[in-house]
Amino acid sequence: MSLRFATLPALRHLPIRSMRRNLPPEWFDHADLPPSLPAALRRWLLLDSSMTSELRRHCRTDISVRLFHQGGGCLLGEEAGLVAARTAAVQVREVALKAGGQAVMAARSVHASARVQTRLALLGTRPLADLLFADGAPRRECRQFALLRPEAAQSALARRITGVAKTAGDDLPGCYWARRTLYRVDGQRLLLTEIFLPALLATLVSDSTYPPNGGSS
């Protein structure tokens, strides 16, 4: 499958602190999304319905899940305030969503509930949306957005999935648009971070269909 990397838009409109090295990502609300962000990418970032369903429609193929990790893990620094766990040791699920065998999105879910963990374990390699949207629209407490720099811990998951090496300094291919959403599942907090990978981003910034450059799905 042929791929091309999309040029990341509107970088100059982001707060300057997010451009410094060796800092966690600076998450911001939808009102602070760059005004020059392509409309298609903005629409996806603000999507309220199932991301898996939207990927299936956009990519015109079934969406599979590759499970990278499910079990004990540690909170990232900026996750602690949202998850509100009593300890840094939490339950983590990290997956890649694939269309036609090509990874288009990385996802990391974090929680501190044994009950939620039981339900996640039953998902196996099914998408988290099967749990979140099982009874209609899920309860959502907040949503934030970020342009992940190469130094961000979340970028390591994206690089592991795509096989792209970390870039140095301000080289843009190491950056990823992401959003994170705090849900309530069985009354417990679950933080879901979704990272847009280059294979999908390339189609969104050009408003083209998947896959880019005429690759087969």
N, C-alpha and C positions, 0 to 999 in steps of 0.2 A: 504494500500500500504506500502510495506516494504521500509525503508530508511536506508542509512548509510551515515555518514559524511565523506567526503574526507579529507585526510591529505593535508593541504595547502603546495604546493611545493615551494622550493627556497626562503624561507623566509629570509635566511641569506644573500641573495644577494641584498636585498632592502636597500635603503639609511637609515642610522641609525636614521635620524630624524623622519622617519615614524614609528619607533618602540617606540617612547616616548609616554607617556600617556598624555591625555587631550590636544592634538593638533589636528587641522583639518588634513585630509588626505593629503599626499604629492603626487600630481599628476605628472606623468612623461610621456615622449613620448615613442613611440614604440621601439626606439633604446635602451632604458633603461630597457626593459622587461628582467627579469632574464633569463640567457641562459639555465638554467636547467628547465624552465617551460615546462610542458608536451606539446607536439606538438599539441594535439587536443585542449587544452585550449588556446594556443597561436593563433591557427587558428580562434577560435570563437571570441577572443578579437579583432582580426584584420579584422573581417568579414565586407565587404563593402555592401553586399546585405541585404535584409530584415531579421532582426533577427526573426521575427514571422514566416516567411517562413522556415527558417532554423530549428527553434524549431519544426515546424509541421513535417518536414521531419525526423529529428532526433528522435523525440518522437513517431512517427508513429501514431499520433492521432491529432484531431483538437485542436487548441489553443483558450482558452477563456480568457476574460479579466475581472478581478474584480476591480472595481473602488473604491479606498479608499478615494480619495479627488480630487475635481476639483473646482477651484475657487481661491479666494484671499489667499495669503500666503506671506511668507517672504523669502528673499534671504538668503542662507547660506553665510558665510563670503567669502569663496573662489569662489562662483558663481558670485559675483558682477562684477568682472573685465571682465568676458566673456559676461554676459548678457547686461552690460552697461546700466542698467536702471537708471533713474533719482531719483528713490526712492527705498527703500528696500521692499516696498509693491508691489508684482508682482502677476502674475497668475501662479498657480501651479497645475499640474495634477500628481497624484500618483496612480499607478496601480500595480496589480500582474498579470503576465501571467501564466496561468495554463494549464497543460497537464493532461487529465484524472482526473481533479479535484485536482491535486497536484500542488502547486505553484513552478515554476521552475525559475522565474526571477521577480525581482522588478524593476520598472521604475519610474523615476521622471523627468518630463519635466517642464521647467521654462521659462517664457517669459514676456514681458511687452507691448504686442500689443493687442489692442481691436479687430483688424481684425483677428489675429491668434486665439484669444480666441473664437470668433464666429465659426471658422472652427473646433476647438477642441470640442466645445459643440455639434456640429453636429455628432461627432464620436460616442458619447454615450459610449457603452462598446465594441466598435471595437478598434483594436490596432492602435497605432500612425502610424505604417507603412502604413496603408491605406491612410493616408494623405501625409506622406513623399515621398512614392514611387508611388503616383497616376499618375505622369507624367514622370516616369522614375527615374533615379538616382537623389537623392536630392543634392542640393548644400551644401557641407560640408566645413567648414572653419578650423576646427582643431579637433583632437581627442587625449585624454589623458587617462591614466590608473592609478589605485591605488589598493593597498590592504587595505581595510577599516578595521581599528581597532575597537574594541567594543565601544570606546569613540567617534567615528566619528558620526556626526549627521545623515549621510545617513544610518548607521547601524541600527538606530532606526526603520526605515521603514522596513528593512529586518526582524528585530526581530518581529515587529508587524504582518507581513505577515506569518512568519513561526511559531510564538508562542514560539520561543526560548528565554530564559531569557538571559540577559546580563551576560557575564562572566567577572571575575576580572583578573587584572594583565595581564599576557602573555598567558592565556589559549586560544588556537587557535580556538575552535569552534565558537567563536564570531567574527571571521574575515571573510571578503567577498571580493572576487575579483570583480572589477567594472571597467567600462569604461565610459567616458563622451564625448559627441560629440556636437559640436556647428554647428547647421544647420541654413540656411536661408530659411524662409518660407514666401512667399509674400514679400521678401525683408527685413523681420524682423528676429531678432535673436531668436532662440529657442535652449536652452541647454537641452539635453537629457542625463540623467545618468541611466545606466543599471547595475543592481547588480545581479551577478550570485548566485543563491541560492543553498543550499546543495544538493537538489534532482537532479539538473542538473550537478553540479560540480562533484558529485560522478561518473557519467558516463563518464565525459570528462577526468578525470585524469587516468581512467582505460581503456579508449578507448572502453568502452562497450556500449551496446545499452540501451535505456530507456525502462522501469524503472530499477534501480539497484536491485540486490539481488532477481531477479525473481518476483518482485511485478507486479500486473496486472495494465494495463493502463485503 
